[in-house]
Amino acid sequence: MTSRSFLRLALAGAVASGAVLLATLPADASKAPRTVPVRLLALNDFHGNLEPPTGSSGRMVDENGQTVDAGGAAYVATHMKALANKNTIAVAQGDLIGATPLISAAYHDEPSVEFMDKLGLKVAAVGNHEFDEGYAELRRIMDGGCHPVDGCSPAGPWKGAKFDYVGANVLFKNRNEKTDALAALGGSNSAQVKQVLSDWGVPALPPVSIKWMNGVPVGFIGLVTQTTPSIVTGEGIKDLKFVDEVKAANVASKLLKLVGVKAQVVLMHEGDQVNAGQSPDACSAVPGAGNRIATQVDPEIDIVLSGHSHQAYLCKVKDPAGNDRVYSQGGSFGRVITQVDLNVNLKTRDIERSSVVADNHVVTRTVTPDPEISTFVQTWKDRVAPVANKAVGKITADITNTAAPSGESALGDLIADSQLAATKTGGNAQIALMNPGGVRASLTYATSPANEGDGVVTYGEAFTVQPFNNLMQVVTLTGAQLKTVLEQQFTGGPNNQAFTKILQPSSNFTYTYSRSAAWGSKVSNMKIDGVPVTDTQSIRVAANNFLVGGGDAFAAFKDGTDLWSGPLDIDAFVEQLGKDNPIAPPATNRITAVD
């Protein structure tokens, strides 16, 4: 389906709204209710956690301040059924897929999307992780078809998501399709619609979705963080641009209003951090990128449901007209369901703000797990078991992703060593650097009863550590360019690094950084195999394709030359785990940090 078709369908439904609404009203309008109820049930950042997440990822502070076990698809289903009523529209705020456990990732997240269909999800914003495998793969997930490389899953040909994915700020870079056909759907407002579309650009995804409930249309506007190009692999989104969220939301809002949809909700994959340890119903959000959007989007937008930061909060913020607007988020990994109850005025077809009541429900595991979903999850668990349970190595003790004072971790260092080993032959790599955000979990000596505390590492456990299937690449950087890459670890530079991100180095690369020095002068004493690095020497640097493409604001990687591509990062890691067994945690002494 083309981008024009996406928008045509949305607008066609909206244009029909007036006639349909009139048809639903009784002949004696005086007996008609003044408002009708709508309930939204929202999830965000599920990340394919079909099985109950473990460790801190599987715990949540509840409304009483107690930390409880939370999450798991079968428990989500039970809670959703208990909360749903005849007025319910189920929605989501992105990252339903991507960075997922092996049970979902092994099948390109088709199981997770099928679960969302079983929940009755109607519309979801795209998150940055929906683009982990590129735009073409996202379209396959949306529209159906077997994977072009791996073929069909054990469930057979993929039929596509039954819910709508929306992203108003995801546009094509270089398409100039005519907007006349779309504008014509605006009826008497065709000229205005055409102008809006002309100013906007060509959407790569449906920007809005319109759902009917109790005789009124509710418009949902999808937004994804505009930082997406810096946190996903560039090749897969090379034809797309991610524009300012506020601007895109305002355009989408105007478009909805022009075709008669005034009840408007933003589903936004951007959010804020919180003051830790508070109730999920508290307004604990520290104003940041999410708050900027929630307070600046058009006053016509009534509610902003957020995601991305994996936090739980319920706030009321002021819109540009000074009216209260609910702004919320529901944690991550299926641990919280956000319920929003509201009334829509039948005469104005707008949400009455005073009626909006929100509540974050922790998905506790003290309820009976849904039998159908339990069977569904077990089916996929059984399918992936032969791969997940295969032993790939042994360790002598926990190897964690907990950062030392220098910023490096034992597991990050081990992964960097594996990447260097995998890229020496063919890529002629001299050092390797690993992004810390890509180290998603620790390796523990006793991770499951099956291992009986013997230090065995399975493929599934290794995949949990590195779930992205990034490609290993090698580029040539000068010593000066390598120093710039390392300077880009810190805030204060031209790339607007949000917070310090210390790259994990292979064992043969050492350097010093100063916490107090000015940006650009922080890094010194770089050495490879004990030999000082000069500004002019050429160095073959291995990293995953996410970093090589400038991910995590490491733009200097894009200055590299003589690109070579090798194995997947997970394959390099698994190969390393199979060597020199058992493996001991490496010392975190490669980086020296001084004040």
Secondary structure, DSSP 8 states (H G I E B T S, - for coil): --HHHHHHHHHHHHHTHHHHHHHHS-SSGGGS-SEEEEEEEEE---TT--S---GGGGEEE-TTS-EEEB--HHHHHHHHHHH--TTEEEEE-S-SSSS--HHHHTTTTHHHHHHHHHHTEEEEE--GGGGTT-HHHHHHHHH---BTTTB-BTTBS----SSEEE-TTEEESS-----HHHHHTTGGGHHHHHHHHHHH--BSS-SEEEEEETTEEEEEEEEE-TTHHHHS-GGGGTTEEE--HHHHHHHHHHHHHHTT--EEEEEEE----B-TT--TTS--B--SHHHHHHHHS-TT--EEEE-SS--EEEEEEE-TTS-EEEEEEE-STT-EEEEEEEEEETTT-SB-GGG-EEEEEE-BSSS---HHHHHHHHHHHHHHHHHHT-EEEEBSS-B-----TTS--HHHHHHHHHHHHHHHHHH--SEEEE-GGG--S-B-TT-SGGGTTS-EEEHHHHHHHS-S--EEEEEEEEHHHHHHHHHTTSTTSTT--SS----EE-TTEEEEEESSS-TTSSEEEEEETTEE--SS-EEEEEEEHHHHTTGGG-GGGGG-EEEEEEEEHHHHHHHHHTSSSSB----S-SEEEE-
